[in-house]
Amino acid sequence: WKYKIQKSAKKEFSIYNSNSTDLKRLLKTSISKAKVYKLNYLDSLGELSLAKEYFQS
């Protein structure tokens, strides 16, 4: 059971990593669009606070 959860967490993390270059491209094109996209994406992973930190720095 624990292993199953760890596996899905790793899968989500790899999805997050593969999307990060797209997010950077979005950020260059339109910062407001990127904010919405990244906040929504991280919120779906339950990491909204991380997204807020990312955009405050």
PDB file as gemmi writes it, atoms N, CA and C in Angstrom:
CRYST1    1.000    1.000    1.000  90.00  90.00  90.00 P 1                      
ATOM      1  N   TRP A   1       0.841  -1.206   0.000  1.00  0.00           N  
ATOM      2  CA  TRP A   1       0.000   0.000   0.000  1.00  0.00           C  
ATOM      3  C   TRP A   1       0.875   1.256   0.000  1.00  0.00           C  
ATOM      4  N   LYS A   2       1.839   1.310   0.922  1.00  0.00           N  
ATOM      5  CA  LYS A   2       2.752   2.452   0.993  1.00  0.00           C  
ATOM      6  C   LYS A   2       3.565   2.573  -0.303  1.00  0.00           C  
ATOM      7  N   TYR A   3       4.011   1.426  -0.790  1.00  0.00           N  
ATOM      8  CA  TYR A   3       4.798   1.401  -2.021  1.00  0.00           C  
ATOM      9  C   TYR A   3       4.001   1.959  -3.197  1.00  0.00           C  
ATOM     10  N   LYS A   4       2.720   1.604  -3.243  1.00  0.00           N  
ATOM     11  CA  LYS A   4       1.851   2.066  -4.316  1.00  0.00           C  
ATOM     12  C   LYS A   4       1.763   3.599  -4.312  1.00  0.00           C  
ATOM     13  N   ILE A   5       1.624   4.169  -3.126  1.00  0.00           N  
ATOM     14  CA  ILE A   5       1.551   5.625  -2.997  1.00  0.00           C  
ATOM     15  C   ILE A   5       2.869   6.271  -3.428  1.00  0.00           C  
ATOM     16  N   GLN A   6       3.979   5.693  -3.011  1.00  0.00           N  
ATOM     17  CA  GLN A   6       5.283   6.216  -3.407  1.00  0.00           C  
ATOM     18  C   GLN A   6       5.460   6.200  -4.921  1.00  0.00           C  
ATOM     19  N   LYS A   7       5.012   5.124  -5.538  1.00  0.00           N  
ATOM     20  CA  LYS A   7       5.118   5.018  -6.994  1.00  0.00           C  
ATOM     21  C   LYS A   7       4.327   6.120  -7.686  1.00  0.00           C  
ATOM     22  N   SER A   8       3.105   6.378  -7.243  1.00  0.00           N  
ATOM     23  CA  SER A   8       2.290   7.405  -7.884  1.00  0.00           C  
ATOM     24  C   SER A   8       2.872   8.790  -7.620  1.00  0.00           C  
ATOM     25  N   ALA A   9       3.477   8.987  -6.446  1.00  0.00           N  
ATOM     26  CA  ALA A   9       4.119  10.270  -6.149  1.00  0.00           C  
ATOM     27  C   ALA A   9       5.307  10.501  -7.073  1.00  0.00           C  
ATOM     28  N   LYS A  10       6.094   9.447  -7.301  1.00  0.00           N  
ATOM     29  CA  LYS A  10       7.226   9.557  -8.220  1.00  0.00           C  
ATOM     30  C   LYS A  10       6.743   9.867  -9.629  1.00  0.00           C  
ATOM     31  N   LYS A  11       5.651   9.242 -10.028  1.00  0.00           N  
ATOM     32  CA  LYS A  11       5.094   9.471 -11.351  1.00  0.00           C  
ATOM     33  C   LYS A  11       4.670  10.934 -11.501  1.00  0.00           C  
ATOM     34  N   GLU A  12       3.975  11.452 -10.488  1.00  0.00           N  
ATOM     35  CA  GLU A  12       3.552  12.858 -10.533  1.00  0.00           C  
ATOM     36  C   GLU A  12       4.750  13.783 -10.584  1.00  0.00           C  
ATOM     37  N   PHE A  13       5.793  13.443  -9.835  1.00  0.00           N  
ATOM     38  CA  PHE A  13       6.989  14.279  -9.816  1.00  0.00           C  
ATOM     39  C   PHE A  13       7.648  14.319 -11.185  1.00  0.00           C  
ATOM     40  N   SER A  14       7.707  13.171 -11.858  1.00  0.00           N  
ATOM     41  CA  SER A  14       8.324  13.142 -13.185  1.00  0.00           C  
ATOM     42  C   SER A  14       7.471  13.913 -14.195  1.00  0.00           C  
ATOM     43  N   ILE A  15       6.153  13.870 -14.032  1.00  0.00           N  
ATOM     44  CA  ILE A  15       5.268  14.665 -14.894  1.00  0.00           C  
ATOM     45  C   ILE A  15       5.552  16.151 -14.664  1.00  0.00           C  
ATOM     46  N   TYR A  16       5.695  16.521 -13.387  1.00  0.00           N  
ATOM     47  CA  TYR A  16       5.998  17.914 -13.044  1.00  0.00           C  
ATOM     48  C   TYR A  16       7.313  18.354 -13.692  1.00  0.00           C  
ATOM     49  N   ASN A  17       8.334  17.519 -13.612  1.00  0.00           N  
ATOM     50  CA  ASN A  17       9.630  17.854 -14.195  1.00  0.00           C  
ATOM     51  C   ASN A  17       9.555  17.988 -15.706  1.00  0.00           C  
ATOM     52  N   SER A  18       8.817  17.115 -16.349  1.00  0.00           N  
ATOM     53  CA  SER A  18       8.737  17.168 -17.802  1.00  0.00           C  
ATOM     54  C   SER A  18       7.978  18.411 -18.262  1.00  0.00           C  
ATOM     55  N   ASN A  19       7.121  18.953 -17.391  1.00  0.00           N  
ATOM     56  CA  ASN A  19       6.370  20.151 -17.760  1.00  0.00           C  
ATOM     57  C   ASN A  19       7.115  21.445 -17.463  1.00  0.00           C  
ATOM     58  N   SER A  20       8.191  21.365 -16.700  1.00  0.00           N  
ATOM     59  CA  SER A  20       8.825  22.601 -16.248  1.00  0.00           C  
ATOM     60  C   SER A  20       9.394  23.439 -17.395  1.00  0.00           C  
ATOM     61  N   THR A  21       9.902  22.807 -18.461  1.00  0.00           N  
ATOM     62  CA  THR A  21      10.429  23.594 -19.572  1.00  0.00           C  
ATOM     63  C   THR A  21       9.285  24.300 -20.309  1.00  0.00           C  
ATOM     64  N   ASP A  22       8.146  23.638 -20.432  1.00  0.00           N  
ATOM     65  CA  ASP A  22       6.977  24.276 -21.036  1.00  0.00           C  
ATOM     66  C   ASP A  22       6.550  25.479 -20.213  1.00  0.00           C  
ATOM     67  N   LEU A  23       6.623  25.332 -18.893  1.00  0.00           N  
ATOM     68  CA  LEU A  23       6.243  26.438 -18.016  1.00  0.00           C  
ATOM     69  C   LEU A  23       7.189  27.621 -18.196  1.00  0.00           C  
ATOM     70  N   LYS A  24       8.474  27.343 -18.346  1.00  0.00           N  
ATOM     71  CA  LYS A  24       9.436  28.423 -18.552  1.00  0.00           C  
ATOM     72  C   LYS A  24       9.162  29.135 -19.872  1.00  0.00           C  
ATOM     73  N   ARG A  25       8.815  28.373 -20.893  1.00  0.00           N  
ATOM     74  CA  ARG A  25       8.486  28.966 -22.189  1.00  0.00           C  
ATOM     75  C   ARG A  25       7.243  29.846 -22.056  1.00  0.00           C  
ATOM     76  N   LEU A  26       6.252  29.322 -21.342  1.00  0.00           N  
ATOM     77  CA  LEU A  26       5.040  30.098 -21.100  1.00  0.00           C  
ATOM     78  C   LEU A  26       5.350  31.385 -20.346  1.00  0.00           C  
ATOM     79  N   LEU A  27       6.238  31.260 -19.385  1.00  0.00           N  
ATOM     80  CA  LEU A  27       6.606  32.400 -18.555  1.00  0.00           C  
ATOM     81  C   LEU A  27       7.203  33.514 -19.407  1.00  0.00           C  
ATOM     82  N   LYS A  28       8.028  33.140 -20.385  1.00  0.00           N  
ATOM     83  CA  LYS A  28       8.632  34.129 -21.279  1.00  0.00           C  
ATOM     84  C   LYS A  28       7.560  34.772 -22.167  1.00  0.00           C  
ATOM     85  N   THR A  29       6.648  33.957 -22.669  1.00  0.00           N  
ATOM     86  CA  THR A  29       5.632  34.453 -23.589  1.00  0.00           C  
ATOM     87  C   THR A  29       4.650  35.373 -22.887  1.00  0.00           C  
ATOM     88  N   SER A  30       4.101  34.914 -21.781  1.00  0.00           N  
ATOM     89  CA  SER A  30       3.109  35.706 -21.066  1.00  0.00           C  
ATOM     90  C   SER A  30       3.123  35.342 -19.595  1.00  0.00           C  
ATOM     91  N   ILE A  31       3.627  36.260 -18.775  1.00  0.00           N  
ATOM     92  CA  ILE A  31       3.808  35.935 -17.360  1.00  0.00           C  
ATOM     93  C   ILE A  31       2.479  35.673 -16.659  1.00  0.00           C  
ATOM     94  N   SER A  32       1.430  36.361 -17.050  1.00  0.00           N  
ATOM     95  CA  SER A  32       0.146  36.138 -16.379  1.00  0.00           C  
ATOM     96  C   SER A  32      -0.432  34.774 -16.736  1.00  0.00           C  
ATOM     97  N   LYS A  33      -0.299  34.373 -17.998  1.00  0.00           N  
ATOM     98  CA  LYS A  33      -0.751  33.043 -18.407  1.00  0.00           C  
ATOM     99  C   LYS A  33       0.025  31.972 -17.659  1.00  0.00           C  
ATOM    100  N   ALA A  34       1.328  32.170 -17.561  1.00  0.00           N  
ATOM    101  CA  ALA A  34       2.173  31.194 -16.879  1.00  0.00           C  
ATOM    102  C   ALA A  34       1.802  31.085 -15.407  1.00  0.00           C  
ATOM    103  N   LYS A  35       1.496  32.214 -14.790  1.00  0.00           N  
ATOM    104  CA  LYS A  35       1.100  32.199 -13.384  1.00  0.00           C  
ATOM    105  C   LYS A  35      -0.143  31.348 -13.205  1.00  0.00           C  
ATOM    106  N   VAL A  36      -1.144  31.598 -14.022  1.00  0.00           N  
ATOM    107  CA  VAL A  36      -2.380  30.832 -13.928  1.00  0.00           C  
ATOM    108  C   VAL A  36      -2.110  29.351 -14.146  1.00  0.00           C  
ATOM    109  N   TYR A  37      -1.327  29.062 -15.187  1.00  0.00           N  
ATOM    110  CA  TYR A  37      -1.033  27.669 -15.521  1.00  0.00           C  
ATOM    111  C   TYR A  37      -0.287  26.980 -14.386  1.00  0.00           C  
ATOM    112  N   LYS A  38       0.751  27.638 -13.893  1.00  0.00           N  
ATOM    113  CA  LYS A  38       1.565  27.008 -12.861  1.00  0.00           C  
ATOM    114  C   LYS A  38       0.802  26.880 -11.551  1.00  0.00           C  
ATOM    115  N   LEU A  39       0.056  27.894 -11.182  1.00  0.00           N  
ATOM    116  CA  LEU A  39      -0.729  27.820  -9.945  1.00  0.00           C  
ATOM    117  C   LEU A  39      -1.761  26.702 -10.039  1.00  0.00           C  
ATOM    118  N   ASN A  40      -2.433  26.613 -11.177  1.00  0.00           N  
ATOM    119  CA  ASN A  40      -3.423  25.552 -11.348  1.00  0.00           C  
ATOM    120  C   ASN A  40      -2.766  24.190 -11.315  1.00  0.00           C  
ATOM    121  N   TYR A  41      -1.611  24.074 -11.979  1.00  0.00           N  
ATOM    122  CA  TYR A  41      -0.928  22.795 -12.050  1.00  0.00           C  
ATOM    123  C   TYR A  41      -0.471  22.342 -10.669  1.00  0.00           C  
ATOM    124  N   LEU A  42       0.159  23.261  -9.938  1.00  0.00           N  
ATOM    125  CA  LEU A  42       0.661  22.890  -8.622  1.00  0.00           C  
ATOM    126  C   LEU A  42      -0.474  22.661  -7.636  1.00  0.00           C  
ATOM    127  N   ASP A  43      -1.555  23.416  -7.806  1.00  0.00           N  
ATOM    128  CA  ASP A  43      -2.703  23.223  -6.918  1.00  0.00           C  
ATOM    129  C   ASP A  43      -3.255  21.818  -7.090  1.00  0.00           C  
ATOM    130  N   SER A  44      -3.221  21.314  -8.322  1.00  0.00           N  
ATOM    131  CA  SER A  44      -3.704  19.962  -8.566  1.00  0.00           C  
ATOM    132  C   SER A  44      -2.809  18.930  -7.889  1.00  0.00           C  
ATOM    133  N   LEU A  45      -1.574  19.310  -7.598  1.00  0.00           N  
ATOM    134  CA  LEU A  45      -0.679  18.421  -6.855  1.00  0.00           C  
ATOM    135  C   LEU A  45      -0.719  18.742  -5.366  1.00  0.00           C  
ATOM    136  N   GLY A  46      -1.564  19.703  -4.992  1.00  0.00           N  
ATOM    137  CA  GLY A  46      -1.659  20.105  -3.598  1.00  0.00           C  
ATOM    138  C   GLY A  46      -0.445  20.872  -3.126  1.00  0.00           C  
ATOM    139  N   GLU A  47       0.156  21.637  -4.030  1.00  0.00           N  
ATOM    140  CA  GLU A  47       1.356  22.393  -3.666  1.00  0.00           C  
ATOM    141  C   GLU A  47       1.209  23.862  -4.050  1.00  0.00           C  
ATOM    142  N   LEU A  48       0.058  24.426  -3.737  1.00  0.00           N  
ATOM    143  CA  LEU A  48      -0.215  25.810  -4.087  1.00  0.00           C  
ATOM    144  C   LEU A  48       0.783  26.757  -3.426  1.00  0.00           C  
ATOM    145  N   SER A  49       1.190  26.461  -2.202  1.00  0.00           N  
ATOM    146  CA  SER A  49       2.131  27.335  -1.491  1.00  0.00           C  
ATOM    147  C   SER A  49       3.480  27.390  -2.211  1.00  0.00           C  
ATOM    148  N   LEU A  50       3.890  26.271  -2.787  1.00  0.00           N  
ATOM    149  CA  LEU A  50       5.134  26.229  -3.550  1.00  0.00           C  
ATOM    150  C   LEU A  50       5.039  27.160  -4.758  1.00  0.00           C  
ATOM    151  N   ALA A  51       3.899  27.153  -5.409  1.00  0.00           N  
ATOM    152  CA  ALA A  51       3.688  28.018  -6.565  1.00  0.00           C  
ATOM    153  C   ALA A  51       3.751  29.483  -6.156  1.00  0.00           C  
ATOM    154  N   LYS A  52       3.159  29.811  -5.019  1.00  0.00           N  
ATOM    155  CA  LYS A  52       3.193  31.192  -4.549  1.00  0.00           C  
ATOM    156  C   LYS A  52       4.626  31.637  -4.288  1.00  0.00           C  
ATOM    157  N   GLU A  53       5.402  30.772  -3.649  1.00  0.00           N  
ATOM    158  CA  GLU A  53       6.810  31.077  -3.392  1.00  0.00           C  
ATOM    159  C   GLU A  53       7.557  31.288  -4.702  1.00  0.00           C  
ATOM    160  N   TYR A  54       7.290  30.441  -5.659  1.00  0.00           N  
ATOM    161  CA  TYR A  54       7.957  30.495  -6.960  1.00  0.00           C  
ATOM    162  C   TYR A  54       7.762  31.852  -7.618  1.00  0.00           C  
ATOM    163  N   PHE A  55       6.555  32.395  -7.523  1.00  0.00           N  
ATOM    164  CA  PHE A  55       6.272  33.645  -8.202  1.00  0.00           C  
ATOM    165  C   PHE A  55       6.600  34.870  -7.368  1.00  0.00           C  
ATOM    166  N   GLN A  56       6.847  34.681  -6.087  1.00  0.00           N  
ATOM    167  CA  GLN A  56       7.261  35.819  -5.267  1.00  0.00           C  
ATOM    168  C   GLN A  56       8.762  36.046  -5.368  1.00  0.00           C  
ATOM    169  N   SER A  57       9.493  34.997  -5.674  1.00  0.00           N  
ATOM    170  CA  SER A  57      10.954  35.121  -5.745  1.00  0.00           C  
ATOM    171  C   SER A  57      11.399  35.775  -7.055  1.00  0.00           C  
TER     172      SER A  57                                                      
END                                                                             
